[in-house]
C-alpha cells in the first residue's frame, strides 16, 4: 500500500473526479493526512428526556473526554 495514490495510478477514471486528500470534492477525505495527523471523532448518541436532561448528559460526557455528540430532535405532532 502506498502513502498516497494520485490520478496517475488509476487511468480509467477522470482525474478531476478523484481529487487529492483534503481538497474538493473530498472523495479522498477532508484531511490531507487522513487520520494520521488527527484521530477520528468518536460519537455517542446522547439525546434523551427533556432539554435540560440532554444538556446535563452532554456536559457529563464532555467532562469524561467524549469529543463528539450526536442527537436527534423530534417535534410533537
Protein Blocks (a to p, Z undefined) as FASTA:
>chain_A
ZZbdcfklmmkbcfklnopghiaehlnojbfnljmloccdddddfbgcjfklmmmmmmmm
mmnopabdcddddddZZ
